[in-house]
Amino acid sequence: MLVVDDEIGVRRALERGLTAEGMDVVCAADGPSGLRAALTGSFDVVLLDIMLPGLSGYRVLQHLRAENVETPVLLVSAKDGEVDQADGLDLGADGYLVKPFSFMVLVAQVRAVLRRGASSEAAAAHLKVGELVIDRAGREVRWAGEQVVLSPREFAVLEVLVSRAGAVVTKDELLRTVWGDELAATRNAVEVYVGYLRRKLEAVGAGDVVRTIRGHGYMASSPDLDAALRR
């Protein structure tokens, strides 16, 4: 989940609360940063404040829909007028929350949006981090237009990491998601396949996409995403 809000207290409170609800949370502090992060298509839902420095939430949403990024967006605003809510929904928002809102209501709306997304198979057909693009349907990876040939297992590892770009994925999570069972392979197998993947990415100049976060796991990112997600 991507949270875009310029108030640091709000970001921290939402990050703590939503993480406690079992969600992976990434935060951005202004409109341009939120847009760069959301354009990756890596998030299941975006919580987007309307009053943001640099670019309003309305404009961020407008840009996302113009770029065919269909990630569900919940708009947040202190404005409770019907016209404001109608404007947001007309631009393609999936919901509208008025500040101050109940955290329980927020979580319920997020889960409802995620259920709708799952039932309509709304997962992004393409994932993007920097110059790296994953075509999920075609099982194809390209870096700056150049194809990167990966084995099915390498592709699966990269897909998991890029689908959660900006967030740390543990070795155990990769075992469960890619191998289907923590007992089906070992953490060493994860290290081996990440090593294979890195070598192939390095060969086309994409060696910095997959990073090791020592003591935690791995993360996919890019310089633009790093800048966007800086607190």
C-alpha beads as a LAMMPS data file, in Angstrom:
LAMMPS data file: protein, C-alpha beads

231 atoms
230 bonds

1 atom types
1 bond types

-500.0 500.0 xlo xhi
-500.0 500.0 ylo yhi
-500.0 500.0 zlo zhi

Masses

1 110.0

Atoms # bond

1 1 1 0.000 0.000 0.000
2 1 1 1.239 3.486 -0.883
3 1 1 0.358 6.318 1.519
4 1 1 0.826 9.844 0.120
5 1 1 0.450 12.585 2.744
6 1 1 2.529 15.664 3.516
7 1 1 1.971 15.481 7.292
8 1 1 4.711 13.364 8.847
9 1 1 2.590 12.541 11.905
10 1 1 -0.215 11.223 9.709
11 1 1 2.214 9.152 7.610
12 1 1 3.815 7.583 10.667
13 1 1 0.493 6.843 12.357
14 1 1 -0.943 5.241 9.213
15 1 1 2.238 3.277 8.600
16 1 1 2.155 1.862 12.143
17 1 1 -1.550 1.089 12.090
18 1 1 -1.700 -0.450 8.619
19 1 1 1.452 -2.488 9.226
20 1 1 -0.203 -3.868 12.364
21 1 1 -3.106 -4.918 10.096
22 1 1 -0.669 -7.034 8.058
23 1 1 -0.122 -4.638 5.161
24 1 1 3.169 -3.610 3.552
25 1 1 3.213 0.172 3.668
26 1 1 5.355 2.615 1.692
27 1 1 5.031 6.379 2.219
28 1 1 5.606 9.475 0.090
29 1 1 5.472 13.080 1.313
30 1 1 4.405 15.158 -1.718
31 1 1 2.563 14.979 -5.021
32 1 1 5.512 14.448 -7.414
33 1 1 7.031 11.767 -5.164
34 1 1 3.706 9.997 -4.811
35 1 1 3.181 10.074 -8.569
36 1 1 6.626 8.605 -9.304
37 1 1 6.012 5.804 -6.820
38 1 1 2.462 5.065 -7.999
39 1 1 3.483 4.995 -11.681
40 1 1 5.452 1.806 -10.971
41 1 1 2.123 -0.028 -10.748
42 1 1 3.585 -2.011 -7.840
43 1 1 0.949 -1.181 -5.249
44 1 1 -2.379 -2.862 -4.529
45 1 1 -3.959 0.397 -3.339
46 1 1 -2.967 4.069 -2.945
47 1 1 -4.188 6.277 -0.090
48 1 1 -3.859 9.758 -1.574
49 1 1 -4.306 13.078 0.233
50 1 1 -5.739 15.803 -1.981
51 1 1 -3.894 18.822 -0.537
52 1 1 -0.263 18.013 -1.362
53 1 1 2.764 20.204 -2.107
54 1 1 4.066 20.156 -5.657
55 1 1 1.071 18.420 -7.221
56 1 1 -2.430 17.998 -5.833
57 1 1 -3.942 14.587 -5.233
58 1 1 -6.445 15.322 -8.012
59 1 1 -3.607 15.909 -10.494
60 1 1 -1.717 12.822 -9.300
61 1 1 -4.826 10.725 -9.879
62 1 1 -5.385 12.357 -13.272
63 1 1 -1.824 11.523 -14.367
64 1 1 -2.145 7.920 -13.170
65 1 1 -5.312 7.296 -15.121
66 1 1 -3.869 9.045 -18.202
67 1 1 -0.929 6.595 -18.034
68 1 1 -3.378 3.665 -17.753
69 1 1 -2.307 2.864 -14.189
70 1 1 -5.465 1.296 -12.753
71 1 1 -4.264 0.840 -9.168
72 1 1 -7.220 1.529 -6.827
73 1 1 -6.998 4.984 -5.229
74 1 1 -8.696 6.182 -2.044
75 1 1 -8.700 9.976 -1.829
76 1 1 -8.368 11.680 1.562
77 1 1 -9.393 15.281 2.230
78 1 1 -10.569 17.669 4.910
79 1 1 -13.136 18.872 2.355
80 1 1 -16.475 17.141 2.844
81 1 1 -18.493 18.837 0.116
82 1 1 -20.444 16.727 -2.358
83 1 1 -18.791 18.525 -5.293
84 1 1 -15.292 17.672 -3.994
85 1 1 -16.204 14.022 -3.590
86 1 1 -17.880 13.916 -7.009
87 1 1 -14.810 15.511 -8.641
88 1 1 -12.525 12.850 -7.135
89 1 1 -14.750 9.965 -8.150
90 1 1 -15.159 11.395 -11.660
91 1 1 -11.366 11.449 -12.038
92 1 1 -11.232 7.722 -11.290
93 1 1 -10.945 7.438 -7.505
94 1 1 -12.278 4.253 -5.929
95 1 1 -13.299 5.904 -2.660
96 1 1 -13.213 9.156 -0.684
97 1 1 -12.450 9.603 3.019
98 1 1 -13.037 12.842 4.922
99 1 1 -10.552 13.869 7.626
100 1 1 -10.647 13.164 10.478
101 1 1 -11.679 9.612 9.664
102 1 1 -12.020 6.460 11.723
103 1 1 -9.056 4.119 11.322
104 1 1 -11.480 1.164 11.393
105 1 1 -13.417 2.665 8.484
106 1 1 -10.184 3.233 6.556
107 1 1 -9.116 -0.387 6.997
108 1 1 -12.580 -1.591 5.970
109 1 1 -12.469 0.545 2.811
110 1 1 -8.966 -0.664 1.944
111 1 1 -10.007 -4.292 2.339
112 1 1 -13.154 -3.739 0.287
113 1 1 -11.097 -2.184 -2.521
114 1 1 -8.634 -5.087 -2.375
115 1 1 -11.477 -7.606 -2.570
116 1 1 -12.913 -5.852 -5.624
117 1 1 -9.471 -5.783 -7.211
118 1 1 -8.945 -9.494 -6.606
119 1 1 -12.371 -10.437 -7.956
120 1 1 -11.833 -8.399 -11.131
121 1 1 -8.271 -9.656 -11.600
122 1 1 -7.079 -6.058 -11.468
123 1 1 -3.412 -6.888 -10.885
124 1 1 -1.238 -4.720 -13.097
125 1 1 -0.430 -6.379 -16.412
126 1 1 2.920 -4.568 -16.359
127 1 1 5.197 -3.744 -13.454
128 1 1 7.846 -1.059 -13.759
129 1 1 10.806 0.020 -11.650
130 1 1 13.070 2.541 -13.345
131 1 1 13.875 1.187 -16.801
132 1 1 12.867 -2.361 -15.820
133 1 1 9.484 -3.493 -17.153
134 1 1 7.830 -6.838 -16.407
135 1 1 5.113 -8.098 -18.741
136 1 1 3.239 -10.504 -16.489
137 1 1 1.044 -12.008 -19.176
138 1 1 3.895 -12.495 -21.642
139 1 1 6.324 -13.586 -18.893
140 1 1 8.827 -11.164 -20.361
141 1 1 11.311 -8.770 -18.755
142 1 1 12.959 -5.786 -20.456
143 1 1 15.538 -3.257 -19.318
144 1 1 15.599 -0.025 -21.348
145 1 1 13.885 -1.955 -24.130
146 1 1 16.373 -4.846 -24.109
147 1 1 14.976 -8.272 -23.274
148 1 1 16.325 -10.032 -20.188
149 1 1 15.986 -13.816 -20.516
150 1 1 15.132 -15.416 -17.179
151 1 1 14.255 -18.915 -16.051
152 1 1 10.697 -19.401 -14.689
153 1 1 12.004 -19.386 -11.100
154 1 1 14.117 -16.264 -11.651
155 1 1 11.117 -14.540 -13.225
156 1 1 8.948 -15.472 -10.234
157 1 1 11.505 -14.076 -7.765
158 1 1 11.798 -10.805 -9.703
159 1 1 8.026 -10.491 -10.075
160 1 1 7.519 -10.775 -6.307
161 1 1 10.212 -8.197 -5.573
162 1 1 9.043 -5.683 -8.182
163 1 1 5.379 -6.126 -7.232
164 1 1 6.417 -4.849 -3.796
165 1 1 8.969 -2.289 -4.985
166 1 1 10.243 -0.068 -2.208
167 1 1 9.379 -2.633 0.486
168 1 1 11.574 -5.347 1.970
169 1 1 10.661 -8.950 1.109
170 1 1 12.076 -11.561 3.474
171 1 1 13.602 -14.855 2.377
172 1 1 10.763 -16.725 4.066
173 1 1 8.202 -14.692 2.112
174 1 1 9.992 -15.536 -1.136
175 1 1 10.024 -19.205 -0.173
176 1 1 6.283 -19.194 0.441
177 1 1 5.415 -17.174 -2.664
178 1 1 7.831 -18.618 -5.232
179 1 1 8.323 -22.170 -3.995
180 1 1 4.863 -22.482 -2.424
181 1 1 6.113 -23.931 0.842
182 1 1 8.887 -22.977 3.238
183 1 1 9.722 -26.684 3.461
184 1 1 10.039 -27.110 -0.312
185 1 1 13.399 -25.320 -0.383
186 1 1 15.813 -23.566 1.942
187 1 1 16.846 -19.953 2.435
188 1 1 20.080 -20.892 0.698
189 1 1 18.061 -21.655 -2.443
190 1 1 16.627 -18.144 -2.289
191 1 1 20.138 -16.684 -2.069
192 1 1 21.272 -18.817 -5.020
193 1 1 18.391 -17.703 -7.270
194 1 1 18.730 -14.062 -6.277
195 1 1 22.391 -14.409 -7.247
196 1 1 21.453 -15.882 -10.651
197 1 1 18.928 -13.070 -11.138
198 1 1 21.408 -10.354 -10.205
199 1 1 24.018 -11.604 -12.662
200 1 1 21.519 -11.492 -15.511
201 1 1 20.368 -8.011 -14.527
202 1 1 23.951 -6.793 -14.188
203 1 1 24.664 -8.022 -17.719
204 1 1 22.208 -5.438 -19.109
205 1 1 23.106 -2.647 -16.674
206 1 1 20.297 -3.255 -14.181
207 1 1 22.439 -4.526 -11.324
208 1 1 21.136 -1.956 -8.821
209 1 1 17.478 -2.954 -9.125
210 1 1 17.612 -5.830 -6.620
211 1 1 19.251 -4.854 -3.315
212 1 1 20.137 -6.900 -0.246
213 1 1 18.834 -5.399 2.991
214 1 1 21.145 -7.112 5.441
215 1 1 19.409 -8.957 8.226
216 1 1 16.004 -8.503 6.599
217 1 1 15.793 -9.696 2.981
218 1 1 15.672 -8.095 -0.455
219 1 1 14.131 -5.038 -2.063
220 1 1 13.561 -3.893 -5.635
221 1 1 13.978 -0.171 -6.223
222 1 1 15.436 2.511 -8.491
223 1 1 16.987 5.955 -7.951
224 1 1 13.680 7.662 -8.802
225 1 1 11.751 5.446 -6.415
226 1 1 14.379 5.944 -3.697
227 1 1 13.995 9.714 -4.058
228 1 1 10.205 9.502 -4.103
229 1 1 10.016 7.448 -0.929
230 1 1 12.489 9.450 1.135
231 1 1 10.708 10.678 4.263

Bonds

1 1 1 2
2 1 2 3
3 1 3 4
4 1 4 5
5 1 5 6
6 1 6 7
7 1 7 8
8 1 8 9
9 1 9 10
10 1 10 11
11 1 11 12
12 1 12 13
13 1 13 14
14 1 14 15
15 1 15 16
16 1 16 17
17 1 17 18
18 1 18 19
19 1 19 20
20 1 20 21
21 1 21 22
22 1 22 23
23 1 23 24
24 1 24 25
25 1 25 26
26 1 26 27
27 1 27 28
28 1 28 29
29 1 29 30
30 1 30 31
31 1 31 32
32 1 32 33
33 1 33 34
34 1 34 35
35 1 35 36
36 1 36 37
37 1 37 38
38 1 38 39
39 1 39 40
40 1 40 41
41 1 41 42
42 1 42 43
43 1 43 44
44 1 44 45
45 1 45 46
46 1 46 47
47 1 47 48
48 1 48 49
49 1 49 50
50 1 50 51
51 1 51 52
52 1 52 53
53 1 53 54
54 1 54 55
55 1 55 56
56 1 56 57
57 1 57 58
58 1 58 59
59 1 59 60
60 1 60 61
61 1 61 62
62 1 62 63
63 1 63 64
64 1 64 65
65 1 65 66
66 1 66 67
67 1 67 68
68 1 68 69
69 1 69 70
70 1 70 71
71 1 71 72
72 1 72 73
73 1 73 74
74 1 74 75
75 1 75 76
76 1 76 77
77 1 77 78
78 1 78 79
79 1 79 80
80 1 80 81
81 1 81 82
82 1 82 83
83 1 83 84
84 1 84 85
85 1 85 86
86 1 86 87
87 1 87 88
88 1 88 89
89 1 89 90
90 1 90 91
91 1 91 92
92 1 92 93
93 1 93 94
94 1 94 95
95 1 95 96
96 1 96 97
97 1 97 98
98 1 98 99
99 1 99 100
100 1 100 101
101 1 101 102
102 1 102 103
103 1 103 104
104 1 104 105
105 1 105 106
106 1 106 107
107 1 107 108
108 1 108 109
109 1 109 110
110 1 110 111
111 1 111 112
112 1 112 113
113 1 113 114
114 1 114 115
115 1 115 116
116 1 116 117
117 1 117 118
118 1 118 119
119 1 119 120
120 1 120 121
121 1 121 122
122 1 122 123
123 1 123 124
124 1 124 125
125 1 125 126
126 1 126 127
127 1 127 128
128 1 128 129
129 1 129 130
130 1 130 131
131 1 131 132
132 1 132 133
133 1 133 134
134 1 134 135
135 1 135 136
136 1 136 137
137 1 137 138
138 1 138 139
139 1 139 140
140 1 140 141
141 1 141 142
142 1 142 143
143 1 143 144
144 1 144 145
145 1 145 146
146 1 146 147
147 1 147 148
148 1 148 149
149 1 149 150
150 1 150 151
151 1 151 152
152 1 152 153
153 1 153 154
154 1 154 155
155 1 155 156
156 1 156 157
157 1 157 158
158 1 158 159
159 1 159 160
160 1 160 161
161 1 161 162
162 1 162 163
163 1 163 164
164 1 164 165
165 1 165 166
166 1 166 167
167 1 167 168
168 1 168 169
169 1 169 170
170 1 170 171
171 1 171 172
172 1 172 173
173 1 173 174
174 1 174 175
175 1 175 176
176 1 176 177
177 1 177 178
178 1 178 179
179 1 179 180
180 1 180 181
181 1 181 182
182 1 182 183
183 1 183 184
184 1 184 185
185 1 185 186
186 1 186 187
187 1 187 188
188 1 188 189
189 1 189 190
190 1 190 191
191 1 191 192
192 1 192 193
193 1 193 194
194 1 194 195
195 1 195 196
196 1 196 197
197 1 197 198
198 1 198 199
199 1 199 200
200 1 200 201
201 1 201 202
202 1 202 203
203 1 203 204
204 1 204 205
205 1 205 206
206 1 206 207
207 1 207 208
208 1 208 209
209 1 209 210
210 1 210 211
211 1 211 212
212 1 212 213
213 1 213 214
214 1 214 215
215 1 215 216
216 1 216 217
217 1 217 218
218 1 218 219
219 1 219 220
220 1 220 221
221 1 221 222
222 1 222 223
223 1 223 224
224 1 224 225
225 1 225 226
226 1 226 227
227 1 227 228
228 1 228 229
229 1 229 230
230 1 230 231
